[in-house]
Amino acid sequence: MDRDELRKLLGQVRTGKLSVGRAMDRMRLLPFEELGFATVDHHRAVRRGFPEVVYGPGKTPEQIVQIVRRLRETGQTVLVTRVEPEVAETVLQAEPKLAHHTAARALVWRPPGRRRGGRTGIVVLTAGTSDLPVAEEAALTAELMGNRVTRIFDVGVAGVHRLMAHRETLTMARVIIAIAGMEGALPSVVGGMTDCPVIGVPTSSGYGAGGGGHAALLAMLNSCASGLTVVNIDNGFGAGYAAAMINRPKKRRED
């Protein structure tokens, strides 16, 4: 159940179209459900605007299937992140309605009739092609949260003229996700040439002294571009979620 469904349900109770008892039956899975190995948060979409997301690593395919099944049965959008190919194959055998986004390493199910597309304003940039998996995770997350995402790939500072070719798109953005490994300079450059929030994502791509993304992380944290916000190494999901929250419209209040 999300906010729109809850608002509709309460409206039906107010107008007498639905009894209090029936409404309580509809809400019986709020706020959570115990599965033994997991506690599924069915109330997340009401509180946060998007359902609980399933982090794939550390879970068996059977556990993922059970969680996904409960989310689907309650009509919630399903996103499983960081799914290895062999795990995805096993899960898809049990839940064939899921879509496997291989580039983003994610499994997705959208409720029937749920409108795609939505708000414009989010741009995802990568410094290099090696950063694409993190970028696709960020873009997919933002799209599932109701946004249309513009992707611009391989525009790092080794050839900064490639970035400048997209300046008009950048100046029209409401929030930019800048993803880079190596020395992590791209978010600083973007932060210095735009007037919207910039979310930096350090990636683990690079050679030994980069420390698996720590050099890029420290560079972004120490950026002199004011207002740059940084998420953890390879955390495309966190960046996409934050960008979607920045880009969403103001909350609608009703009596």
N, C-alpha and C positions, 0 to 999 in steps of 0.2 A: 504494500500500500504506500502510495506517495502522497504528497500534499494535495494535489488536485483531486485524487480519489477520496481522501479524507474529507476535504471541503464538500465534495458532492454528497458523500454519505451523511454528513452532519446537516446539510441542506435538506435532504430527504426526510430526516427525522424532524426537523423544524416545521416542514410543510405537512407532515403527517403521512407522507407516502411510504415511510418505513417505520416500523415499530422500534422501540428502544431495545427490545429483546433480539430482534433480527439484526439490528446494528451491532449489538454486543457479540452476536455470533460471527459477524463479518470481521470484527476486530479481535477475535479470540487469540490470534497469533501475535498480537502486540503485547509487550515489546520484543520478546525473544522466544526462541524455541530450543530446547535441549536435545542434542543428538547423541549425547554420551561423550563423544570425542570432541565435540564443538558446540558452541552456543550461537545459533544463527540470529543475528540482530535484524529482525523484520521491521524495526522502528527507525532504522537509519535514514531511510528516504524521507520520512516525515521531519526528522530533526535536521538533517543535513542537505536534503534536496536530491540525494542520489543513494541508491541501495548499497549495502555492504559489498565490498569487493573482496574476492577470494585470492589470497596470495598463494601461488602454486607450490613453490619449493618447501620441502619438509612434509608435504602431505602425500599420502598414497593416492593412486588413481581412484580407488574405491571411496576414500574419504571425499575427494573432490566431487565424485559423482553424486554422493548423497547430499552434499551441501548444494550443489547446482540444482538437483532435482527439487529440493524444498524451495529454493528461490524461484524456480520456474513455476512451480505449482501455485505459488502465491502471486504470480504475475509480475515479478520484479525483473528488471534488466539484470543480466548476468555478465560479469566480467571476471575472468580468471587470468591473473598475470603470471609472467615468467614460467610458462609451461614448456618443458622440454618435449621434443618431438615424439619420443616413445610414450611419454605420459599422455600427451594429447591424443595419440592414436588409440590408446586404451579407453580414455574417457569418451571419445567420439563413438566408439563401438556401443557404449551404453547409452549415450545421449547424442544421437546423430543429428538432432536439430541445432546443435551448437555450430557456430562458424569458427574455423581455425584461421586466425590472422597470423600467418607464419612470420612475416616481417616484424610484427610487434610481439611475437611469442605469446599470444593471448588467445583465449577461447571466449566467445561472445554469444549471447542469446538476447534478442530484442523481442519484447511482447508484440504479438500480432497487432497491426494497426498503429503502432507507435511511430509517429512522424519522425523522419530523418531530417538532416540539415539543421536549420535553426539560425542562431545568431552568428553574424560575421564579427570579425575583429581580432581573432587569434592567429598569429603567425608563428610557425615553427621553423627555426633555422638550424642547420648543422654546419660545423666547420669542415667536416670531411665525410666521405662515404662510410667510413667505419663507424660513424655515430648514428647510422640509420636505425638500428634496432631500438635505441633509446628514444629517438625522435618519433618513430612510429608508435611506440607505447604512449608517449605524451599526446600525440595527435589523436590516436584512437580513444584515449580516455576523455579528452575534451569533446570529441564528436559524440560519444555516448551520453555526455552530459548536456547535449543540446546545442552544439556549436558547429559551424562550418569552419574548417581549418585550412589556411593557406600554407603549403609546404615549400620551403626553399632550401635546397640541399647543396652541400659542397661549396660554401662561400667563405672559407676561412681566411685568416689574415695573410697566409702565404701568397694569396692573390686577391688582395682586398678590393680590387676593381670589380670583381665578380659580385661582391656585396653591394657596391655602389650602384650597380645596374638595377637593383631592386629598391632603390631609395624611396620611390613613390609609394610602393606597397608598404614599406616600413613606416612611413610617416602617417599612413592611414590606419595603422593597427591600433587596437585598444590595449593589447598586451602581447608581448613577444617572448617566446621561449627560445633562448640561444644555447645551443648544445655544442660542447667542444671538449676534446681531449688534449693531449700534448701539453702546451703551456696555458691553455684555457683562456686565450685572449679575446675571443669573439664577443662574449657578453660585454666586456668593457668598451669595445669599439661601438657596439650597437647602443649601449647605454649612453654613450656620449653624443650620439647623433639623432636620438629620438626623444619624444616627450611623454611616452607611455611607460607603464610598469614593464620591467625586463626581468625575467626569471632565468638565471644561469644554471645550467646543468653540466657539471663536470663528468666526463666519461673516463673509463679505464683504458681507453685506447692510447697507445703511445709506447715508448721504449722504457727500459729498465729504470732510469732515474726518475721517471714520472710517478713511480710508486703506485701503479695501478689506479691512477686518477687523483692521487693526493696532491701532486704538483698543480694540476688544474683547479682543484678545490681551493687550495690556499691562494692561488692567483685571483680567483673570483672573489673570495672573501676579503682580499686586500685591494680590490679594485678601487680606483679613484673616481669611477663613474658613479655619481650620487644616485641612490635609490635602487641600486641593483640588489635583487634578492637571490639567494643561492640555495638550492636543495642538495641533497646528498648525491654521492657518486652513482651514476647510472640510474638515478631515480626519475625516469621519464614519467611514470605514473603520478608521482607527487607534483611534478611541474604541470602536467596536464590538468590535474584536479584543481590546483591553485589558480591556474589561468582561467578555467571555467568559472570558478567562484568570483574572480575579479570581473569577468565579462557578463555575468548574469544580471538581469534587470533587478530593480529594487523590489523588495518583498511587498506583496499586496496584502493589505490588512482589511479584514471585513468584520462587521459587527456580529 
